[in-house]
């Protein structure tokens, strides 16, 4: 979904860890939780819009959502993966 050259330039805005695209199965699982009203972002706000994909930190603690083909690299918008 994201060009390899661009992905190599992106990093987590908090920890500066490399990011990688997530598996479509995880996106599907997160979208099911969004529909059920169970998913909150790092700021504690409910995530209400489905995501098209995501970029996950190297430590796999947070996912940055992709919406409208644009990665949302804001710390408060990150989705905890614990």
Order of alpha helices (4+ residues) and beta strands (2+ residues): alpha-beta-alpha-beta-beta-beta-beta
